[in-house]
Amino acid sequence: VMRLTKPTLFTNIPVTCEERDLPGNLFNQLMKDDPSTVKGAETLMLGEMLTLPQNFGNIFLGETFSSYISVHNDSNQIVKDILVKADLQTSSQRLNLSASSAAVAELKPDCCIDDVIHHEVKEIGTHILVCAVSYTTQTGEKMYFRKFFKFQVLKPLDVKTKFYNAETDEVFLEAQIQNITTSPMFMEKVSLEPSMMYNVAELNTIDTAGESESTFGSRTYLQPMDTRQYLYCLKPKQEFAEKAGVIKGVTVIGKLDIVWKTNLGERGRLQTSQLQRMAPGYGDVRLSLETIPDTVNLEEPFDITCKITNCSERTMDLVLEMCNTNSIHWCGVSGRQLGKLHPSSSLHLALTLLSSVQGLQSVSGLRLTDTFLKRTYEYDDIAQVCVVSSEVKQS
């Protein structure tokens, strides 16, 4: 049994940088002048010298394990009914990798039976390739023997995720991917497949002159032990965002799909399990701002729009009270009835206020009272607004 691997070329680790960096094109020119690099392909880490594999090599999760199996008749007699079987034993299952289960009628002296097996590795830890051969001698005696080949499957990447909850229903996912192998990787694709509740926007590219450019630059290699951060924005679909019950408890975000290539184009792929996050609790009533200006004039009224959502499982009869602060003054009638609000329902409120103090001011002082339970919900520091003098804004 021999593992099939692609030929190994002399590895030349490139040292490159973007043209806008301080060294400019210096490193690229040094690689072009290096006699060990391939002309025109200096950044591909391939040398012009071929080296033979010195050992079995490393096998990483997500790669394809290929092996060549050869059964040779070393005797001077013809054997019959030869059956070759190859199984892969893991910690959780036993897989049959034989291309054919039919027996070979006969095998002459100095002849062999060849087979090539392929398997995409999906588990880490110890793997045992079990090769079993059964045959019948000329005297009719049935013979059987097995050989075992043990190898380890290693973890190629370390993936860590962080969730950030925005003031709206948007969720930002930061994925930190680290190359924990001993060789560089070409990161072909890192994408997030969202669950049915979310739409996803990748924030890893920049639009320059109408073209999409990666935030990591034109060099997409991930060196050993290096870490790269990917950012995604998830927003609930309209049919789910309107239901307050969906934002409660643990929600499934989706899963990451990672595809990479090593030195000679050997491809690997990993998919994470479903990522879950603990959604923030909003209590019985959630108040969020839909619209608010960034900058307003001193002592001049401005409008905001609030959204009130009933996150409880009962109908509420709400009363709105507006309390002035040292800098924020509400315009309108306080203590007005908002009416009944059913579970998972929302209503929008257009409110007017003004500020008597310049600077960055906090919008505070809203109170919602449930007349049935006599319970009051206080909302302070809802948002901030920059208050400037009217003369300053006009200039």
C-alpha positions as CSV (number, residue, x, y, z in Angstrom):
1,V,0.0,0.0,0.0
2,M,1.3,3.4,-1.0
3,R,-0.2,6.8,-0.4
4,L,-0.8,8.8,-3.5
5,T,0.4,12.4,-3.2
6,K,1.1,15.1,-5.7
7,P,4.8,15.7,-6.5
8,T,6.6,18.0,-4.1
9,L,8.5,20.9,-5.5
10,F,11.1,23.0,-3.7
11,T,9.2,25.4,-1.5
12,N,10.1,29.1,-1.7
13,I,8.2,31.2,0.8
14,P,7.5,34.5,-0.9
15,V,7.8,37.8,1.0
16,T,5.5,40.3,-0.7
17,C,3.6,43.5,0.1
18,E,1.2,45.8,-1.5
19,E,2.5,48.5,-3.8
20,R,1.1,51.2,-1.4
21,D,3.3,49.9,1.4
22,L,6.6,51.4,2.3
23,P,8.9,48.9,0.5
24,G,6.9,49.3,-2.7
25,N,8.0,46.8,-5.4
26,L,11.3,45.9,-3.7
27,F,10.3,42.4,-2.4
28,N,8.7,41.5,-5.7
29,Q,11.9,42.4,-7.6
30,L,14.0,40.3,-5.3
31,M,11.8,37.3,-5.9
32,K,12.1,37.7,-9.7
33,D,15.9,37.8,-9.3
34,D,16.0,34.6,-7.2
35,P,17.2,31.7,-9.3
36,S,15.2,29.1,-7.3
37,T,11.8,30.6,-8.3
38,V,9.8,29.9,-11.4
39,K,9.9,32.9,-13.8
40,G,6.5,34.6,-14.1
41,A,5.2,32.7,-11.0
42,E,7.3,33.9,-8.2
43,T,4.5,34.4,-5.8
44,L,3.2,30.8,-6.2
45,M,5.9,29.4,-3.8
46,L,6.9,26.8,-6.4
47,G,10.5,26.2,-7.2
48,E,12.0,24.6,-10.3
49,M,13.5,21.7,-8.4
50,L,11.5,18.5,-7.7
51,T,11.9,16.8,-4.3
52,L,10.6,13.3,-3.5
53,P,8.4,12.7,-0.4
54,Q,10.4,11.5,2.5
55,N,7.6,10.1,4.6
56,F,3.9,9.4,4.7
57,G,3.1,13.0,5.1
58,N,0.4,14.8,7.0
59,I,-3.3,14.3,6.3
60,F,-5.7,17.1,7.3
61,L,-9.4,17.1,8.0
62,G,-11.3,18.1,4.8
63,E,-8.7,16.8,2.4
64,T,-9.0,13.7,0.1
65,F,-7.0,10.7,1.1
66,S,-5.8,8.7,-1.9
67,S,-4.0,5.4,-1.8
68,Y,-2.6,2.8,-4.3
69,I,-3.1,-0.8,-3.4
70,S,-1.3,-3.6,-5.2
71,V,-1.5,-7.4,-4.6
72,H,1.4,-9.2,-6.2
73,N,1.7,-13.0,-6.7
74,D,5.2,-13.8,-5.5
75,S,4.8,-17.6,-5.9
76,N,5.3,-19.7,-9.0
77,Q,1.8,-21.0,-8.9
78,I,-1.5,-19.7,-10.2
79,V,-4.0,-18.6,-7.5
80,K,-7.7,-18.3,-8.1
81,D,-10.7,-16.4,-6.8
82,I,-8.7,-13.4,-5.4
83,L,-10.8,-10.9,-3.5
84,V,-9.2,-7.7,-2.3
85,K,-11.1,-5.6,0.2
86,A,-10.0,-2.2,1.7
87,D,-11.8,-0.8,4.7
88,L,-11.1,2.4,6.7
89,Q,-11.7,2.2,10.4
90,T,-12.3,5.4,12.3
91,S,-13.2,6.0,15.9
92,S,-16.9,6.0,15.0
93,Q,-17.4,3.9,11.8
94,R,-16.0,1.5,9.3
95,L,-16.1,2.4,5.6
96,N,-15.6,0.2,2.6
97,L,-13.4,1.9,0.1
98,S,-13.0,-0.9,-2.5
99,A,-13.8,0.1,-6.0
100,S,-15.1,-3.3,-6.9
101,S,-16.5,-6.2,-4.8
102,A,-16.1,-8.8,-7.5
103,A,-13.5,-11.5,-7.2
104,V,-10.7,-11.9,-9.8
105,A,-10.8,-15.4,-11.4
106,E,-7.1,-16.0,-11.4
107,L,-3.7,-14.4,-10.8
108,K,-0.6,-15.7,-12.6
109,P,2.9,-15.7,-11.1
110,D,4.6,-12.2,-11.1
111,C,1.3,-10.6,-11.9
112,C,-0.6,-8.1,-9.7
113,I,-4.0,-6.7,-9.0
114,D,-4.0,-2.9,-8.7
115,D,-6.6,-0.6,-7.1
116,V,-6.8,3.1,-6.3
117,I,-9.0,4.3,-3.5
118,H,-10.2,7.8,-2.5
119,H,-11.8,9.1,0.6
120,E,-12.7,12.6,1.8
121,V,-11.6,12.7,5.4
122,K,-14.3,14.0,7.7
123,E,-13.0,13.0,11.2
124,I,-9.9,13.8,13.1
125,G,-7.9,11.3,15.1
126,T,-6.6,7.8,14.4
127,H,-7.5,6.1,11.1
128,I,-6.7,2.5,10.2
129,L,-6.6,1.3,6.6
130,V,-7.5,-2.5,6.7
131,C,-6.5,-4.4,3.6
132,A,-7.8,-8.0,3.4
133,V,-6.9,-10.5,0.7
134,S,-8.6,-13.9,0.2
135,Y,-7.7,-16.5,-2.5
136,T,-7.7,-20.2,-3.4
137,T,-4.5,-22.2,-4.1
138,Q,-4.1,-24.8,-6.8
139,T,-4.8,-27.5,-4.2
140,G,-8.2,-25.9,-3.3
141,E,-7.0,-24.5,0.0
142,K,-8.6,-21.2,0.9
143,M,-6.1,-18.6,2.2
144,Y,-6.7,-15.3,3.9
145,F,-4.5,-12.5,5.3
146,R,-4.8,-8.8,6.4
147,K,-2.5,-5.8,6.8
148,F,-3.1,-2.7,8.8
149,F,-1.9,0.8,8.0
150,K,-2.4,3.4,10.7
151,F,-2.3,7.2,10.2
152,Q,-3.4,10.3,12.0
153,V,-5.8,13.0,10.7
154,L,-4.9,16.4,11.9
155,K,-6.9,19.6,12.3
156,P,-5.9,22.2,9.6
157,L,-7.7,25.3,10.8
158,D,-8.7,26.8,14.1
159,V,-12.0,28.7,13.8
160,K,-13.3,31.0,16.4
161,T,-16.5,33.1,16.2
162,K,-17.8,36.2,18.0
163,F,-21.3,37.7,17.8
164,Y,-22.1,41.4,18.1
165,N,-25.7,42.5,18.5
166,A,-26.6,45.9,17.0
167,E,-29.2,48.2,18.4
168,T,-31.4,47.0,15.5
169,D,-32.1,43.4,14.8
170,E,-28.8,43.1,12.8
171,V,-26.2,40.6,14.0
172,F,-22.5,41.0,13.1
173,L,-20.4,37.7,13.0
174,E,-16.7,37.9,13.3
175,A,-14.9,34.6,12.2
176,Q,-11.2,34.2,13.1
177,I,-9.6,31.6,11.0
178,Q,-6.1,30.4,11.9
179,N,-3.8,28.2,9.7
180,I,-2.4,25.7,12.2
181,T,-0.6,23.6,9.6
182,T,3.1,23.9,8.7
183,S,2.6,25.1,5.2
184,P,0.9,28.2,3.6
185,M,-2.7,28.0,2.4
186,F,-4.5,29.7,-0.5
187,M,-7.9,30.7,0.9
188,E,-10.2,30.1,-2.1
189,K,-13.5,30.8,-0.3
190,V,-14.7,31.7,3.1
191,S,-18.5,32.2,3.0
192,L,-21.4,32.1,5.5
193,E,-24.4,30.1,4.6
194,P,-27.2,31.7,6.6
195,S,-30.2,29.9,8.1
196,M,-33.7,30.4,6.7
197,M,-34.3,33.4,9.1
198,Y,-31.5,35.6,7.9
199,N,-30.0,37.4,4.9
200,V,-26.3,37.8,5.0
201,A,-24.0,40.5,3.6
202,E,-20.2,39.9,3.4
203,L,-18.1,42.8,4.7
204,N,-14.8,41.5,3.4
205,T,-14.5,43.5,0.1
206,I,-14.2,47.1,-0.8
207,D,-15.6,48.6,-4.0
208,T,-12.9,50.5,-5.8
209,A,-13.7,52.2,-9.1
210,G,-16.6,49.8,-9.6
211,E,-14.5,46.7,-8.9
212,S,-14.7,44.6,-5.8
213,E,-11.4,44.2,-4.0
214,S,-10.6,42.0,-1.1
215,T,-9.8,43.8,2.2
216,F,-6.9,41.4,2.5
217,G,-5.3,42.7,-0.7
218,S,-4.3,40.8,-3.7
219,R,-2.2,38.3,-1.8
220,T,-4.6,35.7,-0.5
221,Y,-2.1,33.3,1.2
222,L,-2.5,32.4,4.8
223,Q,0.9,31.6,6.3
224,P,1.4,29.0,9.1
225,M,0.0,30.2,12.4
226,D,-1.4,33.3,10.9
227,T,-5.0,34.4,11.6
228,R,-7.4,36.2,9.3
229,Q,-10.7,37.8,10.4
230,Y,-13.8,37.7,8.3
231,L,-16.9,39.8,9.1
232,Y,-20.5,39.2,8.1
233,C,-23.7,41.1,8.7
234,L,-26.9,39.2,9.2
235,K,-30.3,40.7,9.1
236,P,-33.6,38.9,9.8
237,K,-35.9,38.5,6.8
238,Q,-38.9,40.7,6.8
239,E,-41.4,37.9,7.7
240,F,-39.3,37.0,10.8
241,A,-38.3,40.5,11.8
242,E,-42.0,41.4,12.3
243,K,-42.5,38.6,14.8
244,A,-41.1,39.6,18.2
245,G,-41.0,35.9,19.4
246,V,-38.4,35.0,16.8
247,I,-35.8,37.2,18.5
248,K,-36.1,35.5,21.8
249,G,-33.9,32.6,23.0
250,V,-31.2,30.8,21.0
251,T,-31.3,31.4,17.3
252,V,-29.5,29.5,14.6
253,I,-27.3,31.8,12.4
254,G,-25.9,29.5,9.8
255,K,-22.6,27.7,9.0
256,L,-19.2,28.7,7.6
257,D,-18.0,27.1,4.4
258,I,-14.2,27.2,4.0
259,V,-12.3,26.0,0.9
260,W,-8.5,26.2,0.6
261,K,-5.7,24.9,-1.5
262,T,-2.2,23.9,-0.6
263,N,1.1,24.2,-2.6
264,L,0.2,22.2,-5.7
265,G,-3.5,22.8,-5.8
266,E,-4.5,20.0,-3.3
267,R,-8.0,21.1,-2.3
268,G,-9.6,20.9,1.2
269,R,-13.0,21.9,2.4
270,L,-14.5,22.3,5.8
271,Q,-18.0,23.2,7.0
272,T,-18.6,24.2,10.6
273,S,-21.6,23.0,12.5
274,Q,-24.6,25.3,12.8
275,L,-23.6,28.5,14.6
276,Q,-25.9,29.6,17.4
277,R,-26.1,32.8,19.4
278,M,-28.0,33.8,22.5
279,A,-30.3,36.6,21.4
280,P,-30.5,39.6,23.7
281,G,-33.5,39.9,26.0
282,Y,-35.7,42.9,25.5
283,G,-38.2,42.2,28.4
284,D,-41.9,42.6,27.8
285,V,-41.8,45.8,25.8
286,R,-39.0,46.7,23.3
287,L,-38.5,50.3,22.2
288,S,-36.2,51.1,19.3
289,L,-35.5,54.2,17.2
290,E,-36.4,54.0,13.5
291,T,-35.4,57.5,12.4
292,I,-33.4,60.3,14.2
293,P,-31.3,63.1,12.7
294,D,-27.6,63.2,13.3
295,T,-27.3,66.9,13.9
296,V,-30.0,69.4,15.0
297,N,-30.2,73.1,15.8
298,L,-30.2,74.4,19.3
299,E,-33.7,75.1,20.7
300,E,-35.3,74.1,17.4
301,P,-37.8,71.2,17.3
302,F,-36.8,68.0,15.5
303,D,-38.7,64.7,14.9
304,I,-37.9,61.1,15.7
305,T,-39.8,57.9,15.0
306,C,-40.0,55.2,17.7
307,K,-41.1,51.5,17.3
308,I,-42.7,49.8,20.2
309,T,-43.0,46.0,20.2
310,N,-44.9,43.8,22.5
311,C,-42.5,40.9,23.3
312,S,-44.8,39.3,25.9
313,E,-47.5,36.7,25.5
314,R,-50.4,38.9,26.6
315,T,-52.2,42.0,25.2
316,M,-51.0,45.3,26.7
317,D,-52.9,48.6,27.2
318,L,-50.1,51.2,27.1
319,V,-49.9,54.8,28.2
320,L,-47.0,57.0,27.0
321,E,-45.4,59.6,29.4
322,M,-42.6,62.0,28.3
323,C,-40.4,63.4,31.1
324,N,-38.1,66.4,30.4
325,T,-34.4,66.3,31.3
326,N,-31.9,69.1,31.9
327,S,-31.2,69.3,28.1
328,I,-34.0,67.4,26.4
329,H,-37.6,68.8,26.3
330,W,-40.5,66.9,24.7
331,C,-43.1,68.7,22.6
332,G,-46.7,67.2,22.9
333,V,-49.1,65.8,25.4
334,S,-47.7,63.4,28.0
335,G,-49.9,60.6,29.4
336,R,-51.7,59.8,26.2
337,Q,-53.2,56.4,25.6
338,L,-51.6,54.3,22.9
339,G,-54.3,51.7,22.9
340,K,-54.1,47.9,23.0
341,L,-51.0,46.2,21.6
342,H,-51.3,42.5,20.9
343,P,-48.5,40.0,21.4
344,S,-45.7,40.1,18.8
345,S,-47.3,43.3,17.4
346,S,-45.6,46.7,16.9
347,L,-46.7,50.3,16.5
348,H,-44.8,53.4,15.3
349,L,-44.8,56.7,17.1
350,A,-43.7,60.1,15.6
351,L,-42.4,62.3,18.5
352,T,-41.1,65.9,18.6
353,L,-38.5,67.3,21.0
354,L,-35.9,70.0,21.3
355,S,-32.6,70.5,23.1
356,S,-31.7,73.5,25.2
357,V,-28.0,72.6,25.5
358,Q,-25.3,72.3,22.8
359,G,-23.1,69.2,22.4
360,L,-23.8,65.5,22.2
361,Q,-27.1,65.0,24.1
362,S,-28.8,61.8,25.1
363,V,-32.4,61.2,24.3
364,S,-34.1,60.1,27.5
365,G,-37.2,60.4,29.5
366,L,-39.8,58.0,27.8
367,R,-42.0,56.0,30.1
368,L,-44.5,53.3,29.1
369,T,-47.1,52.1,31.6
370,D,-49.2,48.9,31.2
371,T,-52.5,49.9,32.8
372,F,-53.5,46.3,33.4
373,L,-50.5,45.3,35.6
374,K,-49.7,48.9,36.6
375,R,-46.2,48.2,35.5
376,T,-44.0,51.1,34.2
377,Y,-41.1,50.6,31.7
378,E,-38.4,53.3,31.7
379,Y,-36.3,54.1,28.6
380,D,-33.3,56.4,29.0
381,D,-30.2,56.8,26.8
382,I,-32.2,55.7,23.8
383,A,-29.9,57.5,21.3
384,Q,-27.6,60.4,21.0
385,V,-27.9,63.5,18.9
386,C,-25.4,66.3,18.2
387,V,-26.9,69.8,19.0
388,V,-25.2,72.8,17.4
389,S,-25.9,76.5,17.3
390,S,-28.0,77.5,14.3
391,E,-25.3,80.0,13.3
392,V,-22.7,77.3,13.3
393,K,-24.8,75.0,11.2
394,Q,-25.6,77.7,8.6
395,S,-22.0,78.6,8.1
